[in-house]
Structures are given as structure tokens and as C-alpha cells.
């Protein structure tokens, strides 16, 4: 989500610029008003009024920035951040073609049962759609050669104490075939990786590729 800071800084600068213009316009009037103000101690100097206006503008801009930044932080926390590296060097193989997708960085470790991979493509029978949960042990493998599934999940092993924990995080790799089970090339292939937490919690699309 883009930062609010540049826009708010621009608003603050605009406020200061307008205040400076007001100050300049009042300078010519001050010469005539000084003698009158000297006789009226209860009057507020135009210079002081302008300074107060500038101060109020700066304070309000700061308040708006803090408020907007808190909203941005709330939105970001709801979507796990992961970056991926795509290798399609084997995608055009007419028999065993595949795309290799590797996680290069992860903000958080996701449970594999909360991650789904949706594959959409077109073949001679029309539009096709399949969803694979990484909780399905049949998608586990080291490469497409030792898996019969369209999607193969090569999980980098994590250890917590003496227990092995399956997580979707940095180092994990997904292999997605470009030839379907009928031997046809997958035309107009779309790969979507989604975070789908349990118990009806809000999820998010982590990344989508179109080929």
C-alpha cells in the first residue's frame, strides 16, 4: 500500500506557502496599523495572527499524517508479504514443461494448510480450473519428476526443537506443470497463490502470474 507521507508533506508545504503569501500581503498594511495598535493594547498584531495560523497548519498536518499512517499500518498487517522468483526456462518443454516459483523472502511464516494454489487454463475441452491445498500431502515432492500432480510443493524443512514443522516461507518452491494430465499444453495459464486462513478469517491473494 503506498505511503501517505509524500501527499501529506505536500499539503503541509502548500499550507506554509499560503501562509507566507498572507504574511507578505499584510506587511504593507502593518505600517499604517502600527500607530493605531500602539493606542490599543488589547488588539492582536497581524504578525502574531499569521504566526498562529502557520502553527495551526503545521499541527493539523502532523495530526493528519499520524492518523493516515496508523490506517496504512493497519491495512498492511492484514496481508502477509512474500516475494517470489519465477523461473520459466523449462515451461516450453512439450512433455514435462513447468514453471518454478521460489519464495525469496517472507515477512511471516504461513501454515501450509492456509495456502492454496489455483490453476486456470484453456485446452481443447474449454476453460479448466483446479485448486490445490498445500495441506494435501500428495502435492509434496522435490520436483515434477517425482509427483503426478499439476502442482508440486518442495518444502524447505523447518525445525522447532526436535519437531519438523511444515511452513510456507523463504526457500520453499512450487513447481507448476505447463502440460495437463491429458498431455495437452495449458494455454492462457494463470497461477494464483492465496492465503486462506481457517475459521473464516480474511485471506489475501499473495501473487498472480498470467502466461
Kinemage of the C-alpha trace (Angstrom):
@kinemage 1
@onewidth
@group {chain A} dominant
@subgroup {mainchain}
@vectorlist {calphas} color= white
{ca unk a 1} P 0.000 0.000 0.000
{ca unk a 2} L 1.562 3.405 -0.982
{ca unk a 3} L 2.650 5.761 1.819
{ca unk a 4} L 0.596 8.831 2.715
{ca unk a 5} L 3.742 10.747 3.666
{ca unk a 6} L 4.523 12.430 0.267
{ca unk a 7} L 0.945 13.704 -0.128
{ca unk a 8} L 0.745 14.986 3.428
{ca unk a 9} L 4.129 16.675 3.172
{ca unk a 10} L 2.866 18.401 0.023
{ca unk a 11} L -0.261 19.545 1.891
{ca unk a 12} L 1.868 20.946 4.702
{ca unk a 13} L 4.124 22.758 2.228
{ca unk a 14} L 1.078 24.212 0.493
{ca unk a 15} L -0.265 25.440 3.823
{ca unk a 16} L 3.027 27.112 4.646
{ca unk a 17} L 3.170 28.683 1.177
{ca unk a 18} L -0.334 30.128 1.536
{ca unk a 19} L 0.527 31.426 4.988
{ca unk a 20} L 3.646 33.104 3.619
{ca unk a 21} L 1.562 34.826 0.940
{ca unk a 22} L -0.838 36.080 3.575
{ca unk a 23} L 2.073 37.359 5.648
{ca unk a 24} L 3.509 39.202 2.635
{ca unk a 25} L 0.169 40.829 1.842
{ca unk a 26} L -0.180 42.070 5.395
{ca unk a 27} L 3.236 43.703 5.564
{ca unk a 28} L 2.092 46.745 3.617
{ca unk a 29} L -0.835 47.192 5.980
{ca unk a 30} L 1.235 46.881 9.126
{ca unk a 31} L 2.987 50.213 8.649
{ca unk a 32} L -0.331 52.055 8.748
{ca unk a 33} L -1.742 49.920 11.568
{ca unk a 34} L 1.202 50.099 13.952
{ca unk a 35} L 0.344 53.566 15.242
{ca unk a 36} L -3.298 52.594 15.792
{ca unk a 37} L -2.330 49.347 17.526
{ca unk a 38} L 0.010 51.257 19.834
{ca unk a 39} L -3.021 53.006 21.298
{ca unk a 40} L -4.994 49.752 21.634
{ca unk a 41} L -3.164 47.272 23.864
{ca unk a 42} L -5.973 44.699 23.557
{ca unk a 43} L -5.509 44.295 19.791
{ca unk a 44} L -3.659 41.261 18.376
{ca unk a 45} L -0.832 42.006 15.970
{ca unk a 46} L -1.392 40.746 12.401
{ca unk a 47} L 2.098 39.235 12.580
{ca unk a 48} L 1.136 37.185 15.642
{ca unk a 49} L -2.106 36.138 13.967
{ca unk a 50} L -0.188 34.954 10.893
{ca unk a 51} L 2.307 33.024 13.040
{ca unk a 52} L -0.578 31.353 14.842
{ca unk a 53} L -2.135 30.387 11.513
{ca unk a 54} L 1.147 28.838 10.329
{ca unk a 55} L 1.484 26.924 13.607
{ca unk a 56} L -2.080 25.609 13.369
{ca unk a 57} L -1.461 24.475 9.779
{ca unk a 58} L 1.671 22.561 10.789
{ca unk a 59} L -0.026 20.954 13.800
{ca unk a 60} L -3.062 19.876 11.775
{ca unk a 61} L -0.831 18.417 9.053
{ca unk a 62} L 1.031 16.414 11.689
{ca unk a 63} L -2.194 15.095 13.196
{ca unk a 64} L -3.500 14.060 9.758
{ca unk a 65} L -0.203 12.330 8.958
{ca unk a 66} L -0.228 10.294 12.189
{ca unk a 67} L -3.862 9.298 11.607
{ca unk a 68} L -3.271 8.274 7.989
{ca unk a 69} L -0.097 6.385 8.888
{ca unk a 70} L -1.976 4.390 11.511
{ca unk a 71} L -4.597 3.429 8.909
{ca unk a 72} L -1.907 2.330 6.459
{ca unk a 73} L -0.177 0.240 9.129
{ca unk a 74} L -3.463 -1.497 9.973
{ca unk a 75} L -4.092 -2.418 6.342
{ca unk a 76} L -0.602 -3.801 5.784
{ca unk a 77} L -0.679 -6.053 8.829
{ca unk a 78} L -3.621 -7.991 7.390
{ca unk a 79} L -1.742 -9.126 4.262
{ca unk a 80} L 1.385 -11.310 4.612
{ca unk a 81} L 4.223 -10.036 2.465
{ca unk a 82} L 6.187 -12.545 0.400
{ca unk a 83} L 8.402 -12.090 -2.616
{ca unk a 84} L 8.805 -14.710 -5.317
{ca unk a 85} L 11.262 -15.612 -8.044
{ca unk a 86} L 9.818 -17.109 -11.236
{ca unk a 87} L 11.863 -19.421 -13.483
{ca unk a 88} L 10.093 -20.362 -16.730
{ca unk a 89} L 13.116 -21.775 -18.521
{ca unk a 90} L 11.507 -25.253 -18.636
{ca unk a 91} L 7.978 -24.088 -19.434
{ca unk a 92} L 8.092 -24.831 -23.162
{ca unk a 93} L 9.023 -28.492 -22.823
{ca unk a 94} L 6.144 -30.251 -24.675
{ca unk a 95} L 6.175 -33.243 -22.333
{ca unk a 96} L 7.481 -32.213 -18.913
{ca unk a 97} L 7.264 -28.422 -19.005
{ca unk a 98} L 6.857 -26.491 -15.765
{ca unk a 99} L 7.214 -23.100 -14.083
{ca unk a 100} L 9.389 -22.940 -10.971
{ca unk a 101} L 8.293 -20.446 -8.292
{ca unk a 102} L 10.522 -19.931 -5.261
{ca unk a 103} L 9.906 -17.768 -2.198
{ca unk a 104} L 12.865 -15.393 -1.845
{ca unk a 105} L 11.657 -13.580 1.288
{ca unk a 106} L 8.738 -13.817 3.696
{ca unk a 107} L 7.516 -11.322 6.274
{ca unk a 108} L 5.892 -14.122 8.264
{ca unk a 109} L 5.842 -17.922 8.171
{ca unk a 110} L 2.480 -19.191 6.933
{ca unk a 111} L 0.969 -22.543 7.801
{ca unk a 112} L 0.920 -24.710 4.688
{ca unk a 113} L -2.736 -25.619 5.317
{ca unk a 114} L -3.595 -21.920 4.905
{ca unk a 115} L -2.094 -21.659 1.403
{ca unk a 116} L -3.881 -22.550 -1.841
{ca unk a 117} L -2.667 -22.591 -5.421
{ca unk a 118} L -5.298 -22.045 -8.124
{ca unk a 119} L -4.505 -23.076 -11.701
{ca unk a 120} L -6.673 -21.862 -14.585
{ca unk a 121} L -6.038 -22.695 -18.228
{ca unk a 122} L -7.633 -23.492 -21.572
{ca unk a 123} L -7.405 -26.731 -23.535
{ca unk a 124} L -9.436 -28.409 -26.271
{ca unk a 125} L -12.258 -29.066 -23.773
{ca unk a 126} L -12.535 -25.398 -22.806
{ca unk a 127} L -11.753 -23.482 -19.628
{ca unk a 128} L -10.228 -25.511 -16.806
{ca unk a 129} L -9.830 -24.704 -13.133
{ca unk a 130} L -8.124 -26.565 -10.286
{ca unk a 131} L -7.336 -25.609 -6.688
{ca unk a 132} L -4.560 -27.281 -4.703
{ca unk a 133} L -4.155 -27.005 -0.956
{ca unk a 134} L -0.608 -27.305 0.318
{ca unk a 135} L -2.053 -29.304 3.214
{ca unk a 136} L -2.635 -32.137 0.695
{ca unk a 137} L 0.333 -34.452 1.140
{ca unk a 138} L 0.033 -35.651 -2.471
{ca unk a 139} L 1.428 -32.331 -3.726
{ca unk a 140} L 4.663 -32.823 -1.766
{ca unk a 141} L 7.776 -33.650 -3.752
{ca unk a 142} L 11.224 -32.489 -4.740
{ca unk a 143} L 10.465 -31.854 -8.407
{ca unk a 144} L 7.734 -32.520 -11.021
{ca unk a 145} L 9.538 -35.730 -11.977
{ca unk a 146} L 8.533 -37.450 -8.715
{ca unk a 147} L 4.999 -36.030 -8.491
{ca unk a 148} L 1.923 -36.805 -10.548
{ca unk a 149} L 0.160 -33.581 -9.558
{ca unk a 150} L -0.066 -30.404 -11.624
{ca unk a 151} L 1.378 -28.581 -8.612
{ca unk a 152} L 4.358 -29.864 -6.641
{ca unk a 153} L 5.352 -28.280 -3.331
{ca unk a 154} L 9.023 -28.644 -2.331
{ca unk a 155} L 9.032 -27.657 1.334
{ca unk a 156} L 12.264 -26.468 2.931
{ca unk a 157} L 12.347 -28.233 6.284
{ca unk a 158} L 11.887 -26.149 9.453
{ca unk a 159} L 12.737 -27.419 12.906
{ca unk a 160} L 11.193 -26.331 16.195
{ca unk a 161} L 13.064 -28.165 18.876
{ca unk a 162} L 13.013 -31.796 17.800
{ca unk a 163} L 9.809 -31.464 15.742
{ca unk a 164} L 9.667 -30.892 11.998
{ca unk a 165} L 7.241 -28.108 11.079
{ca unk a 166} L 5.748 -27.589 7.624
{ca unk a 167} L 5.504 -23.894 6.785
{ca unk a 168} L 5.225 -21.766 3.670
{ca unk a 169} L 8.217 -19.440 3.874
{ca unk a 170} L 11.589 -18.433 2.447
{ca unk a 171} L 13.269 -21.192 0.455
{ca unk a 172} L 10.107 -23.132 -0.374
{ca unk a 173} L 9.481 -23.915 -4.039
{ca unk a 174} L 6.394 -24.567 -6.141
{ca unk a 175} L 6.501 -26.359 -9.495
{ca unk a 176} L 3.508 -25.862 -11.783
{ca unk a 177} L 3.228 -28.029 -14.883
{ca unk a 178} L 2.512 -26.465 -18.265
{ca unk a 179} L 1.123 -29.730 -19.698
{ca unk a 180} L -2.095 -31.155 -18.246
{ca unk a 181} L -2.839 -34.768 -17.357
{ca unk a 182} L -4.172 -35.383 -20.880
{ca unk a 183} L -0.880 -34.340 -22.443
{ca unk a 184} L -2.211 -31.011 -23.771
{ca unk a 185} L -0.358 -27.754 -23.376
{ca unk a 186} L -2.003 -25.378 -20.904
{ca unk a 187} L -2.932 -22.308 -22.901
{ca unk a 188} L -3.611 -18.952 -21.219
{ca unk a 189} L -2.327 -20.327 -17.921
{ca unk a 190} L -2.991 -18.335 -14.738
{ca unk a 191} L -1.347 -19.225 -11.422
{ca unk a 192} L -2.694 -17.668 -8.231
{ca unk a 193} L -1.229 -18.236 -4.768
{ca unk a 194} L -3.645 -17.279 -1.975
{ca unk a 195} L -3.539 -17.087 1.786
{ca unk a 196} L -6.731 -18.709 3.107
{ca unk a 197} L -6.637 -18.873 6.924
{ca unk a 198} L -9.058 -21.149 8.795
{ca unk a 199} L -12.162 -20.198 10.785
{ca unk a 200} L -13.429 -17.727 8.216
{ca unk a 201} L -10.678 -15.190 8.806
{ca unk a 202} L -9.992 -12.776 5.935
{ca unk a 203} L -7.498 -14.037 3.380
{ca unk a 204} L -5.483 -12.444 0.615
{ca unk a 205} L -4.039 -13.112 -2.838
{ca unk a 206} L -0.276 -13.325 -2.410
{ca unk a 207} L 0.672 -13.336 -6.102
{ca unk a 208} L -0.777 -13.996 -9.561
{ca unk a 209} L 1.004 -14.834 -12.817
{ca unk a 210} L -0.526 -14.879 -16.293
{ca unk a 211} L 1.084 -16.725 -19.201
